[in-house]
């Protein structure tokens, strides 16, 4: 039986760890040739090794998504290597400075906006023309459930992720008749290096998840990856402009 993404090419940003790595590995598992993009060369190379050890086909491209020249080079190199882009997961992102709104520094605001929001726009700016020429493609932007609710000490992150959803919806409407579907996945509490790193190392996220998540736990990155793959698959052929929560029921309360 042929795999879901056989003979297709998937581009995944922020694929050096966490959700991005899980998405890249899942695409490869289902037969796609995968371009692993990340600013972290060590993490990106590790993802490629993991894919190749599983029998998949992957290439790493070091890319800062906040830099248009690097994004353009990433897309051009993907076309040079594989000839097309069928699926793109614009996942690269950084977390907030974890301070209240009035204490957020301008440089921290700009850093998150440049990567989490501008980075997704730059990726779509260069991915979409390729898909228009192909007469089709699927894009999934990684947003967050923080886009839907006030979240203390996440002002720049929440703002960027909320804007990501309308960025997604706008592109979805603009390019629907050209065979391009654009959706967003909005993760909740996920086990990732970004969420568990830095000052968060000593925090008991599992205890918190048990208290606030209806399903009583955090998700594995692979559970988010499956949502991304579904939105890129033919099974979701009539889905565009959606913002799909993968949050264990948090937004349902």
Helices and strands as residue ranges (DSSP letters): E 9-13, H 18-29, E 33-38, H 41-53, E 57-62, H 68-82, E 87-90, G 101-103, H 106-112, I 113-117, H 118-134, E 137-142, G 145-147, H 155-175, G 176-178, E 180-187, E 190-191, H 193-196, G 198-200, H 205-212, E 219-220, H 221-232, G 234-236, E 243-246, G 250-252
